């Protein structure tokens, strides 16, 4: 089983930047893909970005493409989400997710608030 812990959320002004981290532990060798999701108040959780631990290929939702960068440091078992040019609609709880052949795991989430 994989355990995930997010950090790095907070309050940022529109146009600002923030970097989220997701530290993984447990059966890390079994992870096939990792990603970031977000859930705004009163809305469904939506996919933001995905990265493959092996090879490092990435994919992004159209709403964040060109502004967000997903990356990973395999030596530290940590995934990151660099968020630039943040917009008020980016206010949400951000979750990281890992996928193995047998199950998916979620972190507890970290709050990001974009407001002046």
Long-range contacts (C-beta under 8 A, 24 or more apart in sequence): 1-26, 1-27, 1-103, 1-105, 2-26, 2-27, 2-28, 2-30, 2-31, 2-98, 2-100, 2-105, 3-105, 4-96, 4-97, 4-98, 4-105, 4-106, 4-107, 5-107, 5-108, 6-94, 6-95, 6-96, 6-107, 6-108, 6-109, 6-110, 7-110, 8-110, 9-94, 9-110, 9-111, 9-112, 10-111, 10-112, 10-113, 11-113, 11-115, 12-86, 12-112, 12-113, 12-114, 13-114, 13-115, 13-116, 14-86, 14-87, 14-88, 14-114, 14-115, 14-116, 15-85, 15-86, 16-86, 16-114, 17-82, 17-83, 17-84, 17-85, 17-86, 18-83, 18-86, 18-112, 19-80, 19-81, 19-82, 19-83, 20-80, 20-81, 20-83, 20-94, 20-96, 20-110, 20-112, 21-78, 21-79, 21-80, 22-78, 22-79, 22-80, 22-81, 22-96, 22-107, 23-76, 23-77, 23-78, 24-77, 24-78, 24-79, 24-98, 25-77, 27-100, 28-77, 30-100, 30-101, 30-102, 31-98, 31-99, 31-100, 32-99, 32-100, 32-101, 33-98, 33-99, 34-72, 34-79, 34-96, 34-97, 34-98, 34-99, 35-70, 35-96, 35-97, 35-99, 36-70, 36-79, 36-81, 36-94, 36-95, 36-96, 36-97, 37-94, 37-95, 37-96, 37-97, 38-90, 38-92, 38-93, 38-94, 38-95, 38-112, 39-92, 39-93, 39-95, 39-109, 40-89, 40-91, 40-92, 41-91, 41-92, 45-95, 48-81, 48-94, 49-81, 51-79, 83-112, 86-112, 86-114, 87-114, 88-114, 88-115, 89-114, 90-114, 91-115
